[in-house]
């Protein structure tokens, strides 16, 4: 009788151990799927950001070239033809409170 109880307890223990191991296997698979998903999303996000940055760089380059072409065409004659005139007493604006000025010092 004692032998049957020992065998029954061993089977119950083995059954519980199988459930625990099965739980750990399922949890391991779920963690693997989750972290693989996070890695794939990160890689695709990085690729999208790189593509966007290339587009933005191209737009900035285009805007810079337009600005430089416009800037090179502006001279005193063009300014006068647009109605601007040279001032005899130029006034420069200066901020009085120099404590709020940002500097690299």
Secondary structure, 3 states (H helix, E strand, C coil): CHHHHHHHHHHHHHHHHHHHHHHHHHHHHHHHHHHHHHHHHHHHHHHHHHHHHHHHHHHHHHHHHHHHHHHHHCCHHHHHHCCCCCCCCCCCCCCCCHHHCCCCC
